[in-house]
Amino acid sequence: MGHPSDGAIAALATEQHGAITTKLADRSFELDPKYMLANVKPSGERQFELSSTVCFDCGLPSEKKQQVDCRAQFDPANPAAPPAVTFLNFVW
């Protein structure tokens, strides 16, 4: 399997960021989408994984950084649809 297209990676990263934003709705955090894009890798049939770093309370004395691992899969029946997040794990 080759590398996903730029459009697929962008859609994946957008979906992943949305899932993270939903999960952390009550927290102050920053996530670098370019870093996420650089860390996307294929992991199966139309499935991709990525790891990124989330910074909580950036610039404050309480600042903490945590790794987040994500997995998403495109629907083979609807390849134009955004990928569904199938795994989201914060490594605390």
Buried (B, 14 or more C-beta within 10 A) or exposed (E): EEEBEEEBBBBBBBBBBEBBEEBBEEEEBEBEEEEBBEBBEBBEEBBBBBBBBBBBEEEEEEEEEEEBEBBBBBEEEEEEEBBEBEEBEEEE
